[in-house]
Amino acid sequence: MTGAFTKSRISNLFTGSGSYTETEANNFDSLIVDEAHRLNEKSGMFQNLGENQIKEIIASAKFSVFFIDENQRVTFKDIGEKAEIRKWAEACGANVQEMVLESQFRCNGSDGYLAWVDNVLDIRKTANPTLEDVDYEFSVCDSPNALRDLILERNKINNRSRMVAGYCWDWVSQKAPGLMDIEIPVGNFRAKWNLQTDGNLWILKPESVTEIGCIHTCQGLELDYIGVILGPDLIVRNGILQTHADKRSKMDSSIKGYKKLLKEDAAEAQKRAAEIIKNTYRTLMTRGRKGCFVYSVDPETNRYLTDAALGATVGEAAPVIELVPPLPFRILEEYELERYVNAVPIFDLQIAAGAFSEEQWIDECKWAELPDPFVAKKGFFLAKVVGESMNKRIPNGSWCVFKASPEGSRQGRVVLVQHRKIQDPDSGQFTVKIYDSKKILFEDSWVHERIILRPDSRESGFKEIVLHRDDTAELKVIGEFVAVVG
């Protein structure tokens, strides 16, 4: 590009998105922002500079262009959304024109393949349920070794084929170079991440074909052929795609903030994490211009992908391995169990977070290890909440930690309550609700006038459960809700 110009003159045309925190208004005639979905709020190495990158870019130029694909936002920090751009443009008094890039030469120019990926990853429903008549090479491998063999073969052509994976394995070779990062029992597959020294340049090194890239080292890059290993953070059960953020490596910064948000707003945390995980695999599966090969560490997911590619009804041909989704925690055997030290009990209550559930029997419980960042404590227990009446805090089907027999006032707390049947003291009815009580005070005592159990749902139609004075004596608060664990 330089021609007769100096290199610095050309280099000055390109800079990072965090370069405009102190730029004068309308200093540039135009700024063109590529990968605008990856913009952050704050700038600088420590994310402590400026106010908002979108605002700063708009204010710095007379004319700004944002190339954006919201389905390529892959970290909690990514703020690049059309609504966010419109908001700041209007605040700056700018006019907005939105145009759609109808097609792009990615994945051999195959819009059909791109639409199929969106469909199969449940990002958006499209009219492309199969890869029939799609001019793009795609294959589901039955082992990670088979995937590696395909990439090695394709790479002989012009060194333009590489493997990538979801960040579900710790980067142990960072401190112990002799160790392998990714180990998969099938075929005794072992490989290293390519994170050590090269960054995005790993794509050029011939010897890196045996290494594994991730979203942090390959977004924005393109190869001829890509081999994608799907980790346990994205699986399919009975044709339904599930995401599990807790299966990501603890070293993965893309979901930094997930655990904090999980405590504040579990539903929002799980929604955002699901988007990040799906978008990550969408991005990885669209890095190859000529072809993509995939392998999932989960057998049922591998069959789902095969069915979807071949045109079978999604999930129809896949035999059911488990009748329920995998547990988000590990059940401990008796020999490794230290009660309330490394594990808490699981009560099989099948709680109904709607009206009171049908009669449930409390079976002899198992003990489970809590996932990070939760710590086992005396009185903690696990139970599953079913229903939509508390979905602002507790998504339907969530496993939750409760604290048994909470002390003090329960007013405003989310509690698990039991309404026992007098004729059968060993069984009961359970629900999870926000506790509210009205009391009648006497000189030296009080009684409940009524207890109100309030729903907290995004959906209308759920009513309060009101127990009047004669019924309140039968109500027992079993535990207080602590957090959703999965």
C-alpha positions in Angstrom: 0.0 0.0 0.0 2.8 2.4 0.7 3.9 3.1 -2.9 5.8 6.4 -2.7 4.6 7.1 0.8 6.5 6.4 4.0 5.5 3.4 6.0 4.6 5.6 9.0 2.1 7.6 6.9 0.2 4.4 6.0 0.6 2.9 9.5 -1.0 6.0 11.0 -4.2 5.1 9.1 -4.7 2.1 11.4 -5.0 2.2 15.1 -6.9 0.5 18.0 -10.4 1.3 19.2 -9.1 2.7 22.5 -7.1 5.5 20.9 -9.9 8.2 21.1 -10.3 8.8 24.8 -8.9 12.3 24.6 -9.5 13.2 20.9 -11.0 16.5 20.0 -14.5 16.5 18.6 -14.7 16.0 14.8 -10.9 15.7 14.6 -11.1 13.1 11.8 -13.1 13.3 8.5 -14.0 9.6 8.9 -13.3 6.6 11.0 -14.1 3.0 9.8 -14.5 0.5 12.6 -14.0 -3.2 11.6 -15.1 -5.9 14.0 -17.2 -3.3 15.8 -19.0 -6.0 17.8 -15.7 -6.3 19.8 -15.7 -2.7 21.1 -15.3 -2.3 24.8 -16.7 0.3 27.2 -13.4 1.3 28.8 -10.0 1.5 27.1 -6.4 0.8 28.1 -4.6 -2.2 29.4 -6.4 -2.0 32.7 -9.8 -1.1 31.2 -9.8 2.2 33.2 -9.6 4.9 30.5 -12.3 6.8 28.8 -16.1 6.5 29.1 -17.3 4.4 26.2 -15.5 3.5 23.0 -18.6 3.8 20.7 -19.3 7.3 22.1 -15.6 8.4 21.7 -15.3 7.1 18.1 -18.6 8.9 17.0 -17.5 12.1 18.7 -14.0 12.0 17.2 -15.1 11.9 13.5 -17.5 13.7 11.2 -18.5 10.4 9.8 -18.2 6.9 11.3 -18.8 3.5 9.8 -19.3 0.5 12.0 -19.0 -3.0 10.5 -20.8 -5.2 13.0 -22.0 -8.7 13.5 -23.7 -9.1 16.9 -23.3 -12.8 16.7 -19.6 -12.5 16.9 -19.5 -10.9 20.4 -17.5 -13.5 22.3 -16.7 -11.9 25.7 -18.7 -10.3 28.5 -16.8 -7.1 27.8 -18.0 -6.8 24.1 -20.5 -4.0 23.9 -20.8 -3.8 20.1 -24.6 -3.8 19.4 -26.6 -1.8 17.0 -28.8 -0.4 19.7 -25.8 0.8 21.6 -24.4 2.6 18.5 -27.8 4.3 17.9 -28.0 5.4 21.5 -24.6 7.2 21.4 -25.2 8.6 17.9 -28.4 10.2 19.0 -26.7 11.5 22.1 -24.1 13.2 19.9 -26.7 14.6 17.6 -25.6 12.3 14.7 -27.8 10.9 11.9 -27.8 7.1 11.6 -28.1 5.1 8.4 -28.3 1.3 8.7 -27.4 -1.0 5.8 -27.2 -4.7 5.5 -24.2 -6.5 4.0 -26.2 -9.1 2.1 -23.3 -11.4 1.5 -19.6 -11.7 2.0 -16.9 -14.0 0.7 -16.5 -16.1 3.7 -16.8 -19.9 3.8 -16.4 -20.1 0.0 -19.1 -17.5 -0.4 -21.7 -19.9 0.9 -24.5 -18.1 2.6 -26.2 -21.5 2.9 -23.4 -22.8 5.2 -23.4 -19.7 7.3 -27.2 -19.9 7.7 -26.9 -23.6 8.6 -24.4 -22.8 11.3 -26.7 -20.2 12.8 -29.5 -22.8 12.7 -27.6 -25.7 14.2 -26.1 -23.6 17.0 -29.6 -22.3 17.8 -28.5 -18.7 17.2 -31.3 -17.9 14.9 -33.8 -20.1 13.0 -33.1 -20.2 9.3 -34.4 -22.1 6.2 -31.2 -24.1 6.1 -31.7 -27.2 8.3 -29.2 -29.3 6.2 -26.1 -28.9 4.1 -27.6 -30.4 1.0 -26.5 -28.6 -2.2 -24.1 -26.4 -0.1 -20.8 -25.8 -1.9 -18.6 -26.1 1.2 -16.7 -29.1 2.6 -18.0 -30.1 6.0 -17.4 -33.3 8.0 -18.1 -34.5 11.5 -15.2 -36.6 12.7 -15.6 -39.7 15.0 -12.4 -38.9 17.0 -10.1 -35.9 17.6 -7.3 -37.9 15.9 -9.4 -38.2 12.7 -9.9 -34.4 12.8 -6.2 -33.8 13.2 -5.4 -36.2 10.3 -7.7 -34.3 8.0 -6.1 -30.9 9.0 -2.6 -32.3 8.6 -3.5 -33.6 5.1 -5.1 -30.3 4.0 -2.2 -28.3 5.4 0.3 -29.9 3.0 -1.2 -27.9 0.2 -0.2 -24.4 1.3 0.1 -24.3 5.1 -3.4 -22.8 5.5 -5.1 -25.3 7.8 -5.3 -25.3 11.6 -7.1 -26.7 14.6 -9.1 -24.7 17.1 -11.2 -25.5 20.2 -13.5 -24.0 22.8 -11.5 -22.8 25.8 -12.5 -25.6 28.1 -9.0 -26.8 29.0 -6.6 -25.0 31.3 -3.4 -23.6 29.8 -1.1 -25.8 32.0 1.9 -25.7 29.6 2.2 -22.0 30.4 4.1 -22.8 33.5 5.0 -26.4 32.7 6.1 -26.6 29.0 6.5 -30.3 29.2 2.8 -30.9 29.8 -0.1 -31.1 27.3 -3.0 -28.7 27.7 -5.8 -30.6 25.9 -6.2 -34.3 26.7 -9.2 -36.2 25.3 -9.5 -39.9 26.3 -10.8 -40.9 22.9 -7.8 -42.1 21.0 -5.6 -40.8 23.8 -5.5 -37.4 22.0 -3.1 -34.8 23.4 -2.2 -31.3 22.2 -1.0 -27.9 23.3 -2.6 -24.5 23.1 -0.8 -22.1 20.8 -1.0 -19.2 23.3 2.7 -19.2 24.4 4.5 -16.7 22.2 3.0 -16.1 18.8 -0.5 -14.8 19.4 -2.2 -14.4 16.0 1.1 -15.3 14.2 0.6 -18.9 15.2 -1.4 -19.2 12.0 1.8 -18.7 9.9 4.2 -21.1 11.6 4.2 -24.5 9.8 4.9 -26.4 13.1 1.8 -24.9 14.7 -0.5 -27.2 12.7 -0.3 -29.7 15.6 -1.2 -27.0 18.1 -4.7 -25.8 19.0 -6.0 -22.2 18.6 -8.8 -20.6 20.4 -11.2 -17.7 20.0 -8.5 -15.3 21.4 -6.0 -16.2 18.7 -8.1 -16.7 15.6 -11.0 -14.2 15.5 -10.5 -12.0 12.4 -8.3 -14.5 10.7 -9.2 -16.9 7.9 -7.7 -20.2 6.8 -8.5 -22.6 4.0 -9.6 -25.4 6.3 -10.5 -25.3 10.0 -10.8 -28.2 12.5 -13.0 -27.3 15.4 -13.1 -29.3 18.7 -16.3 -28.6 20.7 -15.8 -28.9 24.4 -18.3 -29.8 27.2 -19.5 -26.2 27.4 -21.9 -26.9 24.5 -23.8 -30.1 24.3 -27.1 -31.5 23.0 -29.6 -33.6 24.9 -32.6 -35.0 23.1 -32.1 -32.6 20.3 -32.0 -29.5 22.6 -28.8 -27.5 22.6 -27.4 -26.6 26.1 -24.6 -24.4 27.2 -22.6 -24.8 30.4 -20.4 -21.9 31.3 -18.9 -23.8 34.3 -17.2 -26.1 31.8 -15.1 -23.3 30.4 -11.5 -23.1 31.7 -11.1 -20.9 34.8 -8.4 -19.2 32.8 -10.8 -18.0 30.1 -11.3 -14.2 30.4 -14.2 -14.2 27.9 -16.7 -14.9 30.6 -15.0 -12.9 33.3 -17.8 -11.5 35.4 -20.1 -14.5 34.9 -19.9 -15.7 38.5 -20.5 -12.2 40.0 -23.5 -11.7 37.7 -24.8 -15.2 38.5 -25.2 -14.2 42.1 -26.9 -10.9 41.2 -29.1 -12.1 38.3 -28.9 -15.8 37.5 -31.2 -15.7 34.5 -29.3 -12.8 32.9 -25.9 -14.4 33.6 -26.9 -17.7 32.0 -28.5 -15.9 29.0 -25.3 -13.9 28.3 -23.0 -16.8 28.9 -25.1 -18.9 26.4 -24.8 -16.2 23.8 -21.0 -16.0 24.3 -20.6 -19.8 24.0 -22.7 -20.1 20.9 -21.1 -17.1 19.2 -17.7 -18.5 20.0 -18.4 -21.8 18.2 -20.1 -19.9 15.3 -16.9 -17.8 14.9 -14.6 -20.8 15.0 -16.8 -22.8 12.6 -16.6 -20.0 10.0 -12.8 -19.5 9.9 -12.3 -21.9 7.0 -12.8 -20.5 3.5 -12.9 -24.0 1.9 -14.0 -26.3 4.6 -14.7 -27.1 8.3 -14.2 -30.3 10.2 -15.7 -30.7 13.7 -15.5 -33.1 16.6 -17.4 -32.9 19.9 -16.1 -34.5 23.1 -19.8 -35.4 23.8 -21.0 -38.4 21.7 -24.6 -37.3 21.5 -23.6 -33.8 20.3 -21.4 -35.4 17.6 -24.4 -37.4 16.4 -26.6 -34.3 16.5 -24.1 -32.5 14.2 -24.0 -35.5 11.8 -27.8 -35.7 11.6 -28.0 -31.9 11.0 -25.4 -32.0 8.2 -27.0 -35.1 6.5 -30.5 -33.8 6.6 -32.1 -36.0 9.3 -34.6 -34.4 11.6 -32.4 -32.8 14.2 -32.0 -35.2 17.2 -34.2 -37.9 15.6 -31.5 -40.4 14.8 -29.4 -39.7 17.9 -30.0 -42.4 20.5 -30.6 -41.0 24.0 -27.7 -41.4 26.3 -29.1 -39.6 29.3 -32.7 -39.0 30.1 -31.8 -35.7 31.9 -29.2 -33.1 31.4 -25.9 -33.7 33.1 -25.6 -32.4 36.6 -23.7 -29.1 37.1 -21.9 -30.7 40.0 -20.1 -33.9 40.8 -21.6 -36.6 43.0 -19.0 -37.8 45.5 -18.4 -41.4 46.4 -18.5 -42.4 50.1 -14.7 -42.9 50.3 -14.0 -39.2 49.3 -16.9 -37.6 51.1 -16.4 -35.1 54.0 -19.9 -33.9 54.8 -20.2 -30.1 54.8 -16.5 -29.8 54.1 -16.2 -30.8 50.5 -19.9 -31.6 49.8 -23.5 -30.8 50.6 -26.6 -33.0 50.4 -29.0 -33.2 47.4 -32.6 -33.4 48.4 -34.8 -35.0 45.7 -37.7 -32.7 46.3 -38.5 -31.8 42.6 -39.6 -28.4 43.9 -42.4 -26.8 42.0 -41.8 -23.0 41.7 -45.4 -22.4 40.8 -48.2 -23.6 43.1 -47.4 -26.2 45.7 -46.1 -29.3 44.1 -47.6 -32.7 44.2 -46.7 -34.9 47.2 -43.0 -35.5 47.3 -41.0 -38.0 49.3 -37.7 -37.1 50.7 -35.4 -40.0 49.7 -32.1 -40.9 51.2 -29.9 -38.2 49.7 -26.7 -38.2 47.8 -23.8 -35.7 48.4 -22.4 -33.3 45.8 -19.3 -31.2 45.4 -20.3 -27.6 44.7 -18.9 -25.9 41.6 -16.7 -22.9 41.9 -17.0 -20.3 43.4 -19.3 -21.9 46.0 -18.0 -23.4 49.2 -19.7 -26.2 51.2 -21.1 -24.9 54.5 -23.0 -26.5 57.4 -26.7 -26.3 56.6 -26.3 -25.9 52.8 -28.1 -28.3 50.5 -29.0 -28.6 46.8 -32.4 -28.9 45.3 -33.9 -28.4 41.8 -36.5 -25.7 41.1 -39.0 -26.4 38.4 -41.3 -23.8 37.0 -41.4 -20.2 35.6 -42.9 -18.3 38.5 -39.4 -17.2 39.8 -37.6 -17.0 36.5 -36.3 -13.4 37.1 -34.0 -15.0 39.7 -34.2 -18.8 39.1 -34.6 -20.2 35.5 -36.8 -23.2 35.1 -35.0 -26.4 35.9 -32.1 -24.8 37.8 -30.2 -26.5 40.5 -29.9 -24.2 43.5 -28.1 -23.9 46.8 -30.3 -23.3 49.9 -29.4 -22.6 53.5 -31.4 -24.7 55.9 -33.6 -23.2 58.6 -32.7 -19.5 58.1 -32.6 -17.4 61.3 -34.1 -14.0 61.9 -36.8 -12.3 59.9 -37.6 -13.9 56.6 -39.4 -10.8 55.2 -38.5 -10.2 51.6 -36.3 -13.3 51.3 -36.6 -16.1 48.7 -37.4 -19.2 50.6 -38.2 -22.8 50.1 -41.3 -23.7 52.1 -43.2 -26.9 52.9 -46.9 -27.2 53.6 -47.3 -30.5 55.4 -50.4 -32.7 55.3 -51.6 -33.4 58.8 -52.4 -37.0 58.0 -49.0 -37.7 56.5 -46.1 -36.0 58.3 -43.4 -37.7 56.2 -44.4 -36.1 52.9 -45.2 -32.6 52.0 -45.7 -30.0 49.4 -42.9 -27.5 48.4 -42.5 -24.2 46.6 -40.0 -21.4 46.2 -41.3 -17.8 46.6 -40.6 -14.4 48.1 -41.8 -14.5 51.7 -44.0 -11.8 53.1 -45.9 -11.9 56.4 -48.4 -9.8 58.3 -48.5 -10.2 62.0 -51.0 -9.5 64.8 -49.1 -8.2 67.9 -50.2 -8.8 71.4 -48.6 -7.5 74.6 -46.0 -10.2 74.9 -46.5 -12.3 71.8 -47.7 -12.3 68.2 -49.3 -14.6 65.6 -49.4 -14.5 61.8 -52.4 -12.9 60.4 -51.4 -14.1 57.0 -48.4 -15.2 55.0 -48.0 -14.2 51.3 -45.7 -16.1 49.0 -45.0 -13.9 46.0 -43.8 -14.9 42.5 -41.0 -13.1 40.7 -41.5 -13.8 37.1 -41.1 -12.1 33.7 -44.4 -13.8 32.7 -47.8 -12.7 33.7 -50.4 -15.0 35.2 -48.6 -16.2 38.3 -50.6 -15.3 41.5 -49.5 -14.9 45.0 -50.2 -17.7 47.4 -52.0 -16.4 50.5 -52.2 -18.4 53.7 -54.5 -17.0 56.3 -54.2 -17.4 60.0 -55.6 -20.9 60.3 -53.3 -22.2 57.6 -50.0 -20.6 58.6 -49.3 -23.1 61.4 -48.9 -25.8 58.7 -46.2 -23.8 56.8 -42.6 -24.6 57.5 -39.7 -22.7 56.0 -37.2 -25.3 54.9 -34.5 -23.1 53.6 -33.4 -19.8 52.1 -32.3 -19.5 48.5 -28.6 -18.8 48.2 -27.7 -19.1 44.5 -28.2 -20.9 41.2 -25.4 -23.3 40.5 -26.5 -24.6 37.1 
